[in-house]
Amino acid sequence: MRRWLLLGSILGCLYTTEAQTPPECQAHRRRGRRAEARTCFEKLVASPNTYHRAEGYWGLRFYEEANRNFRAAIDQAPQNPDYRVRWGRLFLERFNKEEAAKLFQEALGIDEKHAGALVGMALVASEGFERKAVELAEKATQSDPKLVEARELLARLALEDANPEKAAAEADKALELSAEALDAMAIRATIDWLQDRPDSPWMERLLKIHPYYGDAYETAAHLFMLNRRYEEAIRFYRKALELDPELWTARAQLGINLMRLGEEKEAQEHLERCYENGHRDAATVNTLRLLESYKNFLTYTGPQTVLKLHKKEADLLRPYMEGELQRAIVTFEKKYRMKLERPVQLEVYPDHEDFAVRTMGMPGLGALGVTFGYVVAMDSPSGRPPGSFHWASTLWHELSHVFVLTATRHRVPRWFTEGMAVHEETAVSPEWGDRMTPDILGAVREKKLLAVAQLDRGFVRPSYPAQVMVSYFQAGRICDYIAERWGFARLLEMMRAFGAGKTTPQVVEAQLGLKPEEFDRDFLTWVERGTLKVAESLAEWRKRARALAEAARTKKYDEVIRDGPAVRDQYPDYVEQGSIYELLAEARLAGNDKPAAMAELERYTRAGGRSPATLKKLAGFQEEAGRAREAAATLDRLNYIYPVNDEELHRRLGALWLAQGNLDGAIRELRAAVASKPVDPASAHYELARALVAARRPADARDHLLQSLEAAPGYRPAQKLLLQLHSTEKEKP
């Protein structure tokens, strides 16, 4: 309290007849006149005008006092929308977009065409990469054609949408309105930098007006990050802080992006400095918590890989993750005809919220994995419901990004790198990759697929709820189509062209010999050939599927067997819960026809079905039928879907492989059973010891036999095998 009284007494002396206004103070700040701005804001604090005091406290970063005075100003003038807009901007700056949006809405309730409120709502929407951000900013320009900030915002949104031509046009409109439109100049400079023109005249012009305007470099860094050019983004954040060390938004993003590249020590230093200085937005706070949680992770380093796993599942997951990571690297090095320059770091998060922190502030993510150059972060299978997530497919998807981004020096449109990654999922195995969902089929039927030159926008700022998912599908199918028609080598040629800075229209025309609109026409014909029939019959399929489900529920299995195959084949990609495959298998089993039930579940597997319970049921049928090799293959599929918390899976598969002489596979599975915290640890260690004996590794076998006996001292099988090992060793010469 004394602090505020002292401040008030000092600042009270400053108020003279030459009182300042908020626009005058803000003009000083826009021109980088820091001392003059501070003096101006101090005079506002001493003003008898409540609103002026609010602006003064805000300018001096006394946020609580600013908040209190804004509330008082609105109490005094409840029908003044300007006060609500400015208060909303304070909330937006202080990480409370919900309260900000409420105030902007209240202002619009007073004046539905209030340009400042519309810009405020556009800023709120832009934080979530919502399409309505553009619509709201355009409404603001219609309401006030001279509002520079609205034009600058439209320029930034256009550049986020990978539309530099529109971004430049909007920035130029802002500069026509004001020769000191700093953010418009920043956009113009960023366009140059993104196109590898480092000596942009716009930055020189900007710094003559405001020599400390680090916000310009921060804008550039944000846009480089969206284009996955992370190392360059970090350089721009550093430049921003050289001009303005107290630009906390830039420092926080510098820390977050350093962490994305594995520079955790420096990242933590920047984030802690932000926190200590009151910059405590969700990204900063949550990232600091995530860094603190890293003490619970183990790191395994190899020549080409760095694997980070949580302690609670590291022993179980390491063989699977490490093996698949190495297999993907070897495959892609051959396929993409290149060698990686340094090891790939893979981070696996059992808590989905931790993974979400890694992706905060990024658009168009499938929310399963994300790639930052040579660093990949992804969900652990334990972080998702069983059967909902094919972790190996996600790993290959993200590893494709590592190669494509490296090969192109990160100069590649989002649609192409995502398309290549989706293509690679099913290139590993047709059973991998996501299936066509009803939303995708609906987009095909309703002609919602975008032109290839516009496809990036479907990832960044979707115009309907499912558009990001539809864009992943479309990009993947485009790469499938190119590989089928021109060969995979043509995709590599396109990759090199993108790396040379060519645009999508230029690459399509040069590498495929078609105008972009010709390519769109041919591609749509091709993709509709495989999907339009299913899409157009989707409503009928839903009706028939519901009828079949009801028949199965009431045990009318003859109806299921009679009508099921036609319904199944009408939409063969549907393998979610209650699929027709499963209904048919259930009906066949009710008639005691196990071979037919098994055949149905094998179709389900080939179509990409992932239910652990269903796959285990199929493996049981195959084993009963004497098809042990197929049973092992079926259970092995589960290792790529949900290998955690499933001792039964690993023991069954270990026994099958041991019987078939696949000793490496048996040892891996039985080790996984031991790592799964088994109900009966004595028998789990014993089974692993048997496999190790068969592999002629007696020392390792003895260790596990001793652990078996430690768990159950009277366990006879372990005692017997340990004696046999001892006798064998005594007989050696």
Secondary structure, DSSP 4 states (H G I P E B T S, - for coil): -HHHHHHHHHHHTT--SS---HHHHHHHHHTT-HHHHHHHHHHHHT-S-HHHHHHHHHHTT-HHHHHHHHHHHHHH-TT-HHHHHHHHHHHHHTT-HHHHHHHHHHHHHH-TT-HHHHHHHHHHHHHTT-THHHHHHHHHHHH-TT-HHHHHHHHHHHHHTT-HHHHHHHHHHHHHH-TT-HHHHHHHHHHHHHTT----HHHHHHHHH-TT-THHHHHHHHHHHHTT-HHHHHHHHHHHHHH-TT-HHHHHHHHHHHHHTT-HHHHHHHHHHHHHTT---HHHHHHHHHHHHGGGEEEEE-SSEEEEEETTTHHHHHHHHHHHHHHHHHHHHHHTT---SSPEEEEEESSHHHHHHHTTT-SS--SSEEEETTEEEEE-GGGS-TTS--HHHHHHHHHHHHHHHHHTTT-S-HHHHHHHHHHHHHHH-TT-SPPPPHHHHHHHHTT-PPPGGGTHHHHHS-SSTTHHHHHHHHHHHHHHHHHHHH-HHHHHHHHHHHHTT--HHHHHHHHHSS-HHHHHHHHHHHHHHHHHHHHHTHHHHHHHHHHHHHHHHTT-HHHHHHHHHHHHHHSTT--STT-HHHHHHHHHHHTT-HHHHHHHHHHHHHTT---HHHHHHHHHHHHHTT-HHHHHHHHHHHHTT--SS-HHHHHHHHHHHHHTT-HHHHHHHHHHHHHT--SSHHHHHHHHHHHHHHTT-HHHHHHHHHHHHHH-TT-HHHHHHHHHHHHHHHH--
